[in-house]
Amino acid sequence: MSEHEPITTQEKTSELTHALSPEQTGYLEKLKVELDEILKGESVEGLLTDRERINQLNKEEREKLVKTLEEIRKILSNENTGNFELQEKIEDWQKFYKKVFDKEYDFSDLRIPEHIEGFDRLIIVAQGTKLETILNIRWYSNSVAGGFDLNKVTDDRDTLDHSYAVWIRDRVVADEELMFISAEELKKENIKGITLLERLIYELKYYTESKKFEHLEYDTSTLCSGSLDHLGRVPTVSWNRGNHWLEIGLAKVTDNYRSLRSREVVS
């Protein structure tokens, strides 16, 4: 090619894709497959210039076409590098639910809250997941939940008719920023706290992904300020290293001391 010969769109696309990471390239190929399903063998240019053909697409196909083309545009302009990391996190959660619960979930269209710096751990709670389901997992066979009925716990967020996601700080111990702050004070300050269900799912996820099958908490307890039992008490979760079991306890809404801390969530 001479230095004065124009570069074609195909050549420019090829040039850009060479600079992509393997993850980006893989995602781009996935989007191309989705695009081919919509186009049914027709070129993008041909579809976009044929108003009658566009009108034949149903609403779902049109929305998918626009979304897919926008994703491809972002990839080729290198605007959505962070999306690939997020996609990996989502797919990892799908694998988790398959491995632990033997259930298939598709979280590809799940609404993910906007990421805030410092809140890097994504927690996905699948639709229909219940406390008793979690505690029946063999890793929780020695767990101790004393003093209250798990069936009478209410949460700030629920999975009755949908899955949902939250971000928390990626830490083994509960948030030191929330030391000496009670559940009552957290509510007044509009600080969203982790629920008991979210905390137990996080425990399972951390346990299964750690090489030495480790647990959360060393000398702290998570105050699950996003949950209350039927008597208005707040569930707590800690790991008893001496007896090697998970302990689920209760605290008053006014309890506040050094080792009892909530975990803030972004939802």
Secondary structure as UniProt FT lines:
FT   TURN            3..4
FT   HELIX           9..17
FT   TURN            18..19
FT   HELIX           22..39
FT   TURN            40..41
FT   HELIX           44..48
FT   HELIX           51..56
FT   HELIX           59..76
FT   TURN            77..78
FT   HELIX           81..101
FT   TURN            108..109
FT   TURN            117..118
FT   STRAND          121..125
FT   TURN            127..128
FT   HELIX           131..135
FT   HELIX           138..140
FT   TURN            141..142
FT   STRAND          144..145
FT   HELIX           150..152
FT   STRAND          154..155
FT   STRAND          164..168
FT   HELIX           176..178
FT   TURN            179..180
FT   HELIX           183..188
FT   TURN            189..190
FT   HELIX           196..209
FT   TURN            211..212
FT   STRAND          221..223
FT   TURN            225..226
FT   STRAND          227..228
FT   TURN            230..231
FT   STRAND          234..240
FT   TURN            241..244
FT   STRAND          245..251
FT   TURN            253..254
FT   TURN            258..259
FT   STRAND          260..261
FT   STRAND          264..266
//
